[in-house]
Amino acid sequence: MKVYTEAVHFTADQKLLEFIEKKLGKLDTFFDRIIEARVNLKLENSGQVKDKIAEVRISVPGDILIAKHTDKTFEASIDKITDVLKRQLVKYKERMRETI
């Protein structure tokens, strides 16, 4: 799976990019036909608190799975997103089996 990461209005450091690649790479164990993952990282500046928004789009044959989460750190957001995407991939895989 190819992972494309885009950071909006800031530069993501190498450690964060490696963390994202490692976490999303684990999704291959649930569904091995993932084409690519596109990650958007944004800073939300609402008042005193700066929240981090992460959105991941995973392309699978015939569909796109999307998860978005806001947290205090990008790492926490990516952790939550991978949990959501695991469930989506399992459901997608079950739907694929039913159609065969």
C-alpha positions as CSV (number, residue, x, y, z in Angstrom):
1,M,0.0,0.0,0.0
2,K,1.2,3.5,-0.9
3,V,0.7,6.2,1.7
4,Y,0.5,9.8,0.7
5,T,0.6,12.4,3.5
6,E,-0.4,16.1,3.1
7,A,0.2,18.6,5.9
8,V,-1.9,21.8,5.6
9,H,-0.3,25.0,6.8
10,F,2.6,23.3,8.5
11,T,5.5,20.8,7.8
12,A,5.1,17.3,9.3
13,D,8.3,16.0,10.8
14,Q,9.8,12.6,9.7
15,K,8.9,10.9,13.0
16,L,5.2,11.7,12.5
17,L,5.3,10.5,8.9
18,E,7.0,7.2,9.9
19,F,4.4,6.7,12.7
20,I,1.6,7.2,10.2
21,E,3.1,4.8,7.7
22,K,3.6,2.1,10.4
23,K,0.1,2.4,11.8
24,L,-1.6,2.4,8.3
25,G,0.7,-0.5,7.2
26,K,-0.9,-2.7,9.9
27,L,-4.2,-2.4,8.0
28,D,-2.9,-4.7,5.3
29,T,-3.4,-7.6,7.8
30,F,-7.1,-7.0,7.6
31,F,-7.4,-6.5,3.9
32,D,-4.5,-7.1,1.6
33,R,-5.9,-5.4,-1.5
34,I,-5.6,-1.8,-0.3
35,I,-4.5,0.4,-3.2
36,E,-3.4,3.5,-1.4
37,A,-4.0,5.7,1.6
38,R,-4.2,9.5,1.5
39,V,-3.7,11.3,4.8
40,N,-4.6,14.9,5.4
41,L,-3.3,16.6,8.5
42,K,-4.7,20.0,9.5
43,L,-4.4,22.4,12.5
44,E,-7.6,23.8,13.7
45,N,-7.2,27.0,15.6
46,S,-10.3,27.6,17.6
47,G,-9.7,29.9,20.5
48,Q,-7.0,28.9,23.0
49,V,-6.8,25.2,22.1
50,K,-5.1,24.1,18.9
51,D,-6.7,20.8,17.8
52,K,-5.2,18.5,15.3
53,I,-7.4,17.0,12.6
54,A,-6.4,13.9,10.7
55,E,-8.4,12.5,7.8
56,V,-7.5,9.2,6.0
57,R,-9.0,8.0,2.7
58,I,-8.2,4.4,1.8
59,S,-8.8,3.3,-1.8
60,V,-9.9,-0.3,-2.1
61,P,-11.1,-2.0,-5.3
62,G,-14.5,-0.3,-6.2
63,D,-14.7,1.9,-3.1
64,I,-13.1,4.5,-0.9
65,L,-13.2,4.3,2.9
66,I,-12.9,7.5,4.9
67,A,-12.2,8.2,8.6
68,K,-11.7,11.6,10.3
69,H,-10.8,12.4,13.9
70,T,-9.8,15.5,15.9
71,D,-7.6,15.2,19.0
72,K,-4.8,17.0,20.9
73,T,-2.1,15.2,19.0
74,F,-1.9,13.7,15.5
75,E,-0.7,10.4,17.0
76,A,-3.9,10.1,19.0
77,S,-6.0,10.9,16.0
78,I,-4.2,8.4,13.8
79,D,-4.7,5.7,16.5
80,K,-8.5,6.3,16.6
81,I,-8.7,6.4,12.8
82,T,-6.9,3.1,12.4
83,D,-9.4,1.5,14.8
84,V,-12.3,2.9,12.7
85,L,-10.7,1.8,9.4
86,K,-10.1,-1.7,10.8
87,R,-13.9,-2.0,11.3
88,Q,-14.7,-0.5,7.9
89,L,-12.3,-2.9,6.2
90,V,-13.7,-6.0,8.0
91,K,-17.3,-4.9,6.9
92,Y,-16.1,-4.2,3.4
93,K,-14.5,-7.6,3.2
94,E,-17.7,-9.3,4.4
95,R,-19.7,-7.5,1.8
96,M,-17.3,-8.6,-0.9
97,R,-17.6,-12.2,0.2
98,E,-21.4,-12.0,0.2
99,T,-21.5,-10.8,-3.4
100,I,-19.4,-13.7,-4.7
